[in-house]
Amino acid sequence: MGKKYLMYLLSIVGVAGIIIFFHLGSLPLLDPDEPVYAQTAHEMLQFHDFISPRIYGDFWYDKPPMYYWLVAVAFKIFGIGEFAARFPSALLALCGVVLIYIAGSALFNNRTGLLSGMILATSVEYVYLAKAAVTDITLTFCITAALLAFLSKRYYLFYVCAALAVLTKGPVGILLPGCIVLLYILFTANYQELKRIKLFSGGFLFLAITMPWYLAMYHYHGNAFVETFLGFHNMTRFLKPEHAEGTLWYYYIPVLIIGFFPWSAFIPQAILGLFRAKHGKERDTLLFLVIWVCVIFVFFTLSQTKLVSYILPVFPPLALISGWYLDKSWTEQNRKAFTTGASILAVLASLFAVALLYTGYKLVPGIIPGAIASLILFGLMVVSVGWFSYRSNYQAVVYTKVVGMMIFLLVLIEVIFPAAAPSFSMRDFTMQFKEHYDGGAPVYVAKFYRPGFMFYSGMPGFEIIDRVQLVEAIHKQQKSYFIVKKKEYNMLPLIDQQQLNLLAELEDKVLLVNKIN
């Protein structure tokens, strides 16, 4: 290991570590996803059952257990709280950045590895999900490790990592890597690779890792597990939209542009640059990375249920492609590539800043100071990048973007997120609830708020799915508390509103109690 390699590695770890772990546990868990994973891990410890995930005391077939296991271990080490719930994501995100640096150095050169790692560590969506108690970073790390293991011909490691991906999020953990590998073999016509990938022994290793949990779940829960996990959470959600956005074929285009910011400014040029790559190992590696991006992008575009986080597994290969292109342009002194990138960055930064300001003025006024600070920061970054690009100081271009994004992401974490948190978390509202609660009456909670309420109060409450259920509960001759969206309360008929007393409200949430004659 050379001195420069070690210096680059320490730089990567330092930058990524500061961004990812800064104030990791200071923000409350954001509804509804983070509390679901944290509470399920908590109940694993409560029930001493690490096979069957539960929430509210009921069996829960939404996801395999990998992230719950990791969080449960973190809870045992650090105690139950936000930091521990997010620690596995943060640690694996840091490992992912290091992995991309190592891969970029091995596949191309040390500078490409450094650039690729810095790009991944400072892209908006990767950092956001690195600091979130959700499964996406874990899945992305496992898929990335599997595919890079294939590229480096460590075939057994490929099967191990794919198996861990399946234990993280189900069949997609092997479906995506398998499709990418098969398409790569087809495109390169390297059919001898099929003999070398140890399909039978590797497949046996894969099954030995994945099947014990799946068989145990089928043994304990039978068809309920199969129909809910495989049927609804995999097949049905792929074929039918769970959200209105599922029908938008272009959904992931703006997600990718914003999520990969500021490095998305180089994506169009990098793609064009791929066609000019030299034949041989470098071209084959780039082809593999392109197939990797395309398969994941197309798969989730075809899926009728779409979420911003689903597209995260394209970020590592995009980071490698962008790192390769920047290094190539730097080596060739291609000023046009950098000035074009600076121009695109100016447009994207302007749109990003306007979106933040619009969100502040229309939805969350508390983030306006952070949005203004971001606007100023983006302006300085764009001007500096443009100037350094014109002066052909390409090292300064990269450093300016990295430092600029470090500052922006710290502003995001220190200023913007805390201001927005009360709108997206139950922690503060649950504290208000405890001040008013009599300790015995039933509590009815809107479905969206229930996971966060359970995590912060320790009470499962009764789930309210629709307005009909809410009205029925209001008119029961029993004192009851209600936690619902303010909009739902305001839309109730006057006769129903008159049966309620408003005890507390915070952002979009209200706490109500019914009047008993």
C-alpha positions as CSV (number, residue, x, y, z in Angstrom):
1,M,0.0,0.0,0.0
2,G,1.6,3.2,-1.2
3,K,1.9,6.4,0.8
4,K,-0.4,8.3,-1.6
5,Y,-3.0,5.5,-1.5
6,L,-3.1,5.6,2.3
7,M,-3.3,9.5,2.3
8,Y,-6.2,9.3,-0.1
9,L,-7.9,6.7,2.0
10,L,-7.6,8.8,5.1
11,S,-9.0,11.8,3.3
12,I,-12.0,9.8,2.1
13,V,-12.7,8.4,5.6
14,G,-12.3,11.9,7.1
15,V,-14.6,13.7,4.7
16,A,-17.3,11.0,4.7
17,G,-17.0,10.4,8.5
18,I,-17.6,14.0,9.3
19,I,-20.5,14.4,7.0
20,I,-22.2,11.1,7.9
21,F,-21.7,11.0,11.7
22,F,-22.1,14.7,12.4
23,H,-25.2,15.1,14.7
24,L,-26.3,11.6,13.7
25,G,-28.5,11.2,16.8
26,S,-29.6,14.8,17.3
27,L,-32.7,14.7,15.0
28,P,-35.8,12.8,16.0
29,L,-36.8,9.8,13.9
30,L,-38.8,10.9,10.9
31,D,-42.3,9.5,10.2
32,P,-43.2,7.0,9.1
33,D,-40.3,4.8,8.0
34,E,-37.5,5.4,10.6
35,P,-39.8,4.7,13.6
36,V,-41.0,1.4,12.0
37,Y,-37.4,0.0,11.7
38,A,-36.4,1.3,15.2
39,Q,-39.5,0.0,16.9
40,T,-39.3,-3.4,15.2
41,A,-35.7,-3.8,16.4
42,H,-36.8,-2.7,19.8
43,E,-39.5,-5.3,19.9
44,M,-37.0,-8.0,18.8
45,L,-35.2,-7.3,22.1
46,Q,-38.4,-7.0,24.1
47,F,-39.8,-10.4,22.9
48,H,-36.3,-12.1,22.7
49,D,-37.4,-13.2,19.2
50,F,-34.9,-12.5,16.4
51,I,-36.7,-14.7,13.8
52,S,-40.2,-13.1,13.5
53,P,-40.2,-9.3,13.2
54,R,-43.0,-7.6,15.1
55,I,-44.5,-4.1,15.6
56,Y,-47.2,-3.1,18.1
57,G,-46.7,-6.7,19.4
58,D,-48.0,-8.1,16.1
59,F,-46.0,-10.1,13.6
60,W,-44.7,-7.9,10.7
61,Y,-43.8,-9.3,7.3
62,D,-42.7,-6.1,5.6
63,K,-39.0,-6.8,5.3
64,P,-36.4,-9.5,6.1
65,P,-34.6,-9.1,9.3
66,M,-31.1,-7.9,8.4
67,Y,-31.5,-4.2,9.3
68,Y,-33.6,-5.1,12.4
69,W,-30.7,-7.3,13.6
70,L,-28.2,-4.6,13.0
71,V,-30.3,-2.0,14.9
72,A,-30.9,-4.4,17.7
73,V,-27.2,-4.9,18.1
74,A,-26.7,-1.1,18.1
75,F,-29.4,-0.8,20.7
76,K,-27.6,-3.2,23.0
77,I,-24.3,-1.3,22.5
78,F,-25.4,2.3,22.5
79,G,-28.9,2.2,24.2
80,I,-32.2,2.7,22.6
81,G,-32.4,6.0,20.7
82,E,-31.9,7.8,17.4
83,F,-28.2,7.4,17.2
84,A,-28.3,3.7,17.6
85,A,-31.2,3.3,15.2
86,R,-29.2,5.1,12.5
87,F,-25.7,3.8,13.3
88,P,-25.9,0.7,11.0
89,S,-26.8,2.9,8.0
90,A,-24.1,5.4,8.8
91,L,-21.4,2.8,9.3
92,L,-22.3,0.9,6.1
93,A,-22.5,4.2,4.2
94,L,-19.0,5.0,5.3
95,C,-17.9,1.5,4.3
96,G,-19.6,2.0,1.0
97,V,-17.6,5.1,0.3
98,V,-14.3,3.3,1.2
99,L,-15.3,0.4,-1.0
100,I,-15.9,2.7,-4.0
101,Y,-12.5,4.3,-3.4
102,I,-10.8,0.9,-3.3
103,A,-12.7,-0.3,-6.4
104,G,-12.0,2.9,-8.3
105,S,-8.3,2.6,-7.5
106,A,-8.1,-1.0,-8.5
107,L,-10.2,-0.7,-11.7
108,F,-8.7,2.6,-12.9
109,N,-6.2,4.5,-10.7
110,N,-5.8,6.1,-7.3
111,R,-7.1,9.5,-8.4
112,T,-10.2,8.0,-9.9
113,G,-10.8,6.1,-6.7
114,L,-10.4,9.3,-4.7
115,L,-12.7,11.3,-7.0
116,S,-15.3,8.5,-7.0
117,G,-15.3,8.2,-3.2
118,M,-15.6,12.0,-2.7
119,I,-18.5,12.1,-5.3
120,L,-20.4,9.4,-3.4
121,A,-19.7,10.9,0.0
122,T,-21.0,14.4,-1.0
123,S,-24.0,13.5,-3.1
124,V,-27.2,14.7,-1.4
125,E,-29.4,11.5,-1.4
126,Y,-26.5,9.2,-0.3
127,V,-25.8,11.4,2.7
128,Y,-29.5,11.8,3.5
129,L,-30.1,8.0,3.5
130,A,-26.7,7.4,5.3
131,K,-28.2,9.3,8.2
132,A,-31.6,7.5,8.1
133,A,-32.8,4.4,10.0
134,V,-34.0,2.6,6.8
135,T,-32.8,-0.4,4.8
136,D,-31.6,1.4,1.6
137,I,-28.0,1.9,2.5
138,T,-27.7,-1.7,3.7
139,L,-29.2,-3.0,0.5
140,T,-27.0,-0.7,-1.6
141,F,-23.8,-1.7,0.2
142,C,-24.6,-5.4,-0.2
143,I,-25.4,-5.1,-3.9
144,T,-22.4,-2.9,-4.5
145,A,-20.1,-5.3,-2.7
146,A,-21.6,-8.3,-4.6
147,L,-21.1,-6.7,-8.1
148,L,-17.6,-5.4,-7.3
149,A,-16.7,-8.9,-6.1
150,F,-17.9,-10.3,-9.4
151,L,-15.7,-7.7,-11.3
152,S,-12.7,-8.7,-9.2
153,K,-13.6,-12.4,-9.8
154,R,-14.2,-13.1,-6.1
155,Y,-17.2,-15.3,-7.0
156,Y,-18.0,-16.8,-3.6
157,L,-18.0,-13.3,-2.1
158,F,-20.5,-12.3,-4.8
159,Y,-22.9,-15.0,-3.5
160,V,-22.4,-14.1,0.1
161,C,-23.1,-10.4,-0.5
162,A,-26.1,-11.1,-2.7
163,A,-27.4,-13.4,0.1
164,L,-27.1,-10.6,2.6
165,A,-28.9,-8.3,0.2
166,V,-31.8,-10.9,0.1
167,L,-31.8,-10.9,3.9
168,T,-32.1,-7.1,3.8
169,K,-34.9,-6.6,1.3
170,G,-36.0,-9.8,-0.3
171,P,-35.7,-11.3,-3.8
172,V,-34.6,-8.0,-5.4
173,G,-31.2,-8.6,-3.6
174,I,-30.3,-11.4,-6.1
175,L,-32.6,-10.4,-9.0
176,L,-30.8,-7.2,-9.7
177,P,-27.2,-8.4,-9.4
178,G,-28.1,-11.6,-11.3
179,C,-29.6,-9.6,-14.2
180,I,-26.6,-7.2,-14.3
181,V,-24.1,-10.1,-14.5
182,L,-26.0,-12.0,-17.1
183,L,-26.5,-9.0,-19.3
184,Y,-22.8,-8.2,-19.0
185,I,-21.9,-11.7,-20.1
186,L,-24.3,-11.4,-23.0
187,F,-23.0,-8.0,-24.2
188,T,-19.3,-9.1,-24.0
189,A,-20.1,-12.6,-25.4
190,N,-17.9,-14.0,-22.7
191,Y,-19.9,-17.2,-22.2
192,Q,-16.9,-18.9,-20.6
193,E,-17.6,-16.7,-17.6
194,L,-20.7,-18.9,-16.9
195,K,-18.3,-21.8,-16.2
196,R,-16.1,-19.7,-13.9
197,I,-18.7,-18.1,-11.6
198,K,-19.2,-21.3,-9.6
199,L,-22.9,-21.4,-10.2
200,F,-23.7,-24.6,-8.3
201,S,-21.4,-24.3,-5.3
202,G,-22.0,-20.6,-5.1
203,G,-25.7,-21.1,-5.4
204,F,-25.5,-23.6,-2.6
205,L,-23.6,-21.1,-0.4
206,F,-26.3,-18.5,-1.3
207,L,-29.1,-20.8,-0.2
208,A,-27.2,-21.8,2.9
209,I,-27.2,-18.2,4.0
210,T,-30.7,-17.1,3.0
211,M,-32.9,-20.1,3.4
212,P,-32.8,-20.7,7.2
213,W,-34.6,-17.5,7.9
214,Y,-37.2,-17.9,5.1
215,L,-37.8,-21.6,6.0
216,A,-38.2,-20.7,9.7
217,M,-40.7,-17.9,8.9
218,Y,-42.7,-20.3,6.7
219,H,-42.5,-22.9,9.5
220,Y,-43.9,-20.5,12.1
221,H,-46.3,-18.4,10.0
222,G,-47.1,-20.5,6.9
223,N,-49.0,-18.9,4.0
224,A,-49.6,-15.7,5.9
225,F,-45.8,-15.0,5.5
226,V,-45.7,-16.1,1.9
227,E,-48.8,-14.1,0.8
228,T,-47.9,-10.9,2.7
229,F,-44.1,-10.8,2.2
230,L,-43.8,-12.3,-1.3
231,G,-47.3,-11.6,-2.5
232,F,-48.0,-8.1,-1.3
233,H,-44.7,-6.5,-0.4
234,N,-42.9,-7.8,-3.5
235,M,-45.2,-8.7,-6.4
236,T,-48.2,-6.5,-5.7
237,R,-46.2,-3.4,-4.9
238,F,-44.2,-3.9,-8.1
239,L,-47.3,-4.4,-10.3
240,K,-49.7,-1.9,-8.6
241,P,-48.9,1.7,-7.4
242,E,-49.0,2.2,-3.7
243,H,-48.6,6.0,-4.3
244,A,-49.8,8.2,-7.1
245,E,-46.2,8.8,-8.2
246,G,-46.0,5.2,-9.3
247,T,-47.7,6.1,-12.6
248,L,-45.1,8.7,-13.5
249,W,-42.6,7.0,-15.9
250,Y,-40.1,10.0,-15.5
251,Y,-40.3,9.9,-11.6
252,Y,-36.6,8.9,-11.1
253,I,-35.1,11.5,-13.6
254,P,-35.6,14.5,-11.3
255,V,-34.9,12.3,-8.3
256,L,-31.5,11.3,-9.8
257,I,-30.6,14.9,-10.8
258,I,-31.4,16.2,-7.3
259,G,-30.1,13.2,-5.4
260,F,-26.8,13.1,-7.2
261,F,-26.3,16.9,-6.9
262,P,-23.8,18.5,-7.4
263,W,-22.1,15.8,-9.5
264,S,-25.2,15.3,-11.7
265,A,-23.8,18.2,-13.6
266,F,-21.3,15.8,-15.1
267,I,-23.6,12.9,-15.9
268,P,-24.5,13.9,-19.5
269,Q,-20.8,14.5,-20.4
270,A,-19.7,11.3,-18.6
271,I,-22.2,9.2,-20.6
272,L,-21.0,10.7,-23.9
273,G,-17.4,10.2,-22.7
274,L,-18.0,6.4,-22.3
275,F,-18.3,6.0,-26.1
276,R,-14.8,7.3,-26.5
277,A,-13.3,4.9,-23.9
278,K,-10.4,2.7,-25.1
279,H,-11.1,-0.9,-25.9
280,G,-10.0,-3.5,-23.5
281,K,-10.4,-3.9,-19.8
282,E,-11.3,-0.2,-19.2
283,R,-14.1,-0.3,-21.7
284,D,-15.4,-3.6,-20.4
285,T,-15.4,-2.2,-16.8
286,L,-17.3,0.9,-17.9
287,L,-19.8,-1.3,-19.8
288,F,-20.4,-3.2,-16.7
289,L,-21.0,0.0,-14.7
290,V,-23.4,1.3,-17.4
291,I,-25.4,-2.0,-17.3
292,W,-25.5,-1.7,-13.5
293,V,-27.0,1.8,-13.7
294,C,-29.4,0.9,-16.5
295,V,-30.8,-2.3,-15.0
296,I,-31.6,-0.7,-11.6
297,F,-32.9,2.5,-13.2
298,V,-35.2,0.6,-15.6
299,F,-36.3,-1.9,-13.0
300,F,-37.5,0.7,-10.5
301,T,-39.0,2.8,-13.3
302,L,-41.1,-0.2,-14.3
303,S,-42.1,-0.8,-10.7
304,Q,-45.5,0.8,-10.1
305,T,-44.6,1.6,-6.5
306,K,-41.9,4.3,-6.5
307,L,-40.0,5.9,-3.6
308,V,-37.1,8.3,-3.7
309,S,-34.9,5.9,-1.9
310,Y,-35.3,3.0,-4.3
311,I,-32.9,4.4,-6.8
312,L,-30.0,4.6,-4.4
313,P,-28.1,1.5,-5.7
314,V,-27.3,3.4,-8.9
315,F,-25.2,5.9,-7.0
316,P,-22.1,3.8,-6.5
317,P,-21.7,3.0,-10.2
318,L,-22.5,6.6,-11.2
319,A,-19.8,7.7,-8.7
320,L,-17.3,5.4,-10.4
321,I,-18.3,6.6,-13.9
322,S,-18.2,10.3,-12.9
323,G,-14.9,9.8,-11.1
324,W,-13.4,8.1,-14.2
325,Y,-14.7,10.9,-16.4
326,L,-13.3,13.7,-14.2
327,D,-9.9,12.0,-13.9
328,K,-9.8,11.5,-17.7
329,S,-10.8,15.2,-18.4
330,W,-8.3,16.3,-15.8
331,T,-5.5,14.2,-17.3
332,E,-6.3,15.5,-20.9
333,Q,-6.6,19.1,-19.7
334,N,-10.1,19.2,-21.2
335,R,-11.2,22.6,-20.1
336,K,-14.5,22.4,-22.1
337,A,-15.6,19.5,-20.0
338,F,-15.2,21.5,-16.7
339,T,-16.7,24.7,-18.0
340,T,-19.7,22.9,-19.4
341,G,-20.1,21.1,-16.0
342,A,-19.8,24.5,-14.3
343,S,-22.6,25.9,-16.5
344,I,-24.9,22.9,-15.8
345,L,-24.1,23.2,-12.1
346,A,-25.2,26.9,-12.1
347,V,-28.6,25.8,-13.5
348,L,-29.0,22.9,-11.1
349,A,-27.9,24.9,-8.1
350,S,-30.3,27.7,-8.9
351,L,-33.2,25.2,-9.2
352,F,-32.2,23.5,-6.0
353,A,-32.0,26.8,-4.1
354,V,-35.4,28.0,-5.4
355,A,-36.9,24.7,-4.4
356,L,-35.6,25.1,-0.9
357,L,-36.9,28.7,-0.7
358,Y,-40.3,27.7,-2.1
359,T,-40.6,24.8,0.4
360,G,-39.8,27.3,3.2
361,Y,-42.3,30.0,2.2
362,K,-45.1,27.6,1.3
363,L,-44.7,24.7,3.7
364,V,-42.1,25.0,6.5
365,P,-41.2,28.6,7.3
366,G,-38.6,27.5,9.8
367,I,-36.2,26.4,7.1
368,I,-36.1,29.8,5.4
369,P,-32.8,31.0,7.1
370,G,-31.1,27.7,6.1
371,A,-32.5,28.0,2.6
372,I,-31.1,31.6,2.3
373,A,-27.7,30.4,3.6
374,S,-27.8,27.6,1.0
375,L,-28.6,30.0,-1.8
376,I,-25.6,32.2,-0.8
377,L,-23.3,29.1,-0.5
378,F,-24.5,27.7,-3.9
379,G,-23.8,31.1,-5.5
380,L,-20.2,31.2,-4.1
381,M,-19.7,27.6,-5.1
382,V,-20.9,28.2,-8.7
383,V,-18.8,31.3,-9.2
384,S,-15.7,29.6,-7.8
385,V,-16.2,26.4,-9.8
386,G,-16.7,28.5,-13.0
387,W,-13.6,30.6,-12.3
388,F,-11.4,27.6,-11.5
389,S,-12.7,25.8,-14.6
390,Y,-11.9,28.8,-16.8
391,R,-8.4,29.0,-15.3
392,S,-7.9,25.2,-15.8
393,N,-7.3,24.7,-12.1
394,Y,-9.1,21.3,-12.0
395,Q,-7.9,20.3,-8.6
396,A,-9.5,23.5,-7.2
397,V,-12.8,22.7,-9.0
398,V,-13.0,19.3,-7.2
399,Y,-12.0,20.7,-3.8
400,T,-14.4,23.6,-4.1
401,K,-17.3,21.2,-4.8
402,V,-16.3,18.8,-2.0
403,V,-15.9,21.6,0.6
404,G,-19.0,23.4,-0.7
405,M,-21.1,20.3,-0.3
406,M,-19.6,19.6,3.1
407,I,-20.7,23.0,4.3
408,F,-24.1,22.7,2.6
409,L,-24.7,19.2,4.1
410,L,-23.7,20.5,7.6
411,V,-26.2,23.4,7.1
412,L,-28.8,20.9,6.1
413,I,-28.2,18.8,9.2
414,E,-27.6,21.7,11.6
415,V,-30.2,24.3,10.5
416,I,-32.7,23.0,7.9
417,F,-33.5,19.5,9.2
418,P,-34.0,20.7,12.9
419,A,-36.4,23.4,11.7
420,A,-38.4,20.9,9.6
421,A,-38.3,18.0,12.1
422,P,-41.5,18.9,14.1
423,S,-43.4,18.6,10.9
424,F,-42.1,15.1,10.2
425,S,-41.6,13.5,13.6
426,M,-43.8,12.5,16.5
427,R,-41.1,13.1,19.2
428,D,-42.1,16.6,20.3
429,F,-45.8,16.0,19.8
430,T,-45.6,12.8,22.0
431,M,-44.1,15.0,24.8
432,Q,-47.2,17.2,24.6
433,F,-49.4,14.1,24.6
434,K,-47.9,12.9,27.8
435,E,-48.7,16.2,29.5
436,H,-52.4,15.7,28.8
437,Y,-52.8,12.0,29.0
438,D,-54.7,10.6,32.0
439,G,-52.8,7.3,31.9
440,G,-55.7,5.0,31.2
441,A,-58.0,6.0,28.4
442,P,-57.6,4.5,24.9
443,V,-55.7,6.4,22.3
444,Y,-56.6,6.4,18.6
445,V,-53.7,7.3,16.3
446,A,-53.7,8.0,12.5
447,K,-51.9,5.2,10.7
448,F,-49.1,7.6,9.4
449,Y,-48.2,8.7,13.0
450,R,-48.6,5.4,14.8
451,P,-45.0,4.1,14.4
452,G,-43.5,7.3,15.8
453,F,-46.0,7.5,18.6
454,M,-45.3,3.9,19.6
455,F,-41.5,4.4,19.6
456,Y,-41.6,7.6,21.7
457,S,-44.5,6.8,24.0
458,G,-44.3,3.0,24.3
459,M,-48.0,2.8,23.6
460,P,-49.3,1.1,20.4
461,G,-52.6,2.9,20.4
462,F,-55.5,2.0,18.1
463,E,-54.9,2.6,14.4
464,I,-57.2,5.0,12.5
465,I,-57.2,4.1,8.8
466,D,-60.0,6.4,7.5
467,R,-62.5,9.0,8.6
468,V,-65.3,6.5,9.1
469,Q,-63.3,4.8,11.8
470,L,-62.4,8.1,13.4
471,V,-66.1,9.2,13.6
472,E,-67.1,5.8,15.1
473,A,-64.5,6.1,17.8
474,I,-65.5,9.7,18.6
475,H,-69.0,8.8,19.3
476,K,-68.2,5.9,21.6
477,Q,-69.4,6.5,25.1
478,Q,-65.9,6.3,26.5
479,K,-63.2,8.9,27.1
480,S,-60.7,8.6,24.3
481,Y,-57.8,10.5,22.9
482,F,-57.2,11.1,19.2
483,I,-54.0,12.0,17.3
484,V,-54.8,12.9,13.8
485,K,-53.8,15.3,11.0
486,K,-55.1,18.9,11.5
487,K,-56.6,18.7,8.0
488,E,-58.6,15.7,8.9
489,Y,-59.9,17.4,12.1
490,N,-60.9,20.5,10.1
491,M,-62.8,18.4,7.5
492,L,-64.9,16.7,10.1
493,P,-68.6,17.8,10.1
494,L,-69.4,20.4,12.8
495,I,-71.5,17.9,14.8
496,D,-68.4,15.7,15.1
497,Q,-66.1,18.5,15.9
498,Q,-68.4,19.6,18.7
499,Q,-67.9,16.2,20.4
500,L,-64.1,17.0,20.8
501,N,-61.9,19.2,22.8
502,L,-58.6,20.4,21.2
503,L,-55.8,19.7,23.7
504,A,-52.7,20.4,21.7
505,E,-51.4,21.0,18.2
506,L,-48.0,21.1,16.6
507,E,-47.5,21.7,12.9
508,D,-49.9,19.4,11.0
509,K,-50.9,17.3,14.1
510,V,-53.6,17.7,16.7
511,L,-54.4,16.0,20.0
512,L,-58.1,15.7,20.8
513,V,-60.3,14.2,23.5
514,N,-64.0,13.4,23.2
515,K,-66.6,14.9,25.4
516,I,-68.4,12.4,27.6
517,N,-71.9,13.3,28.8
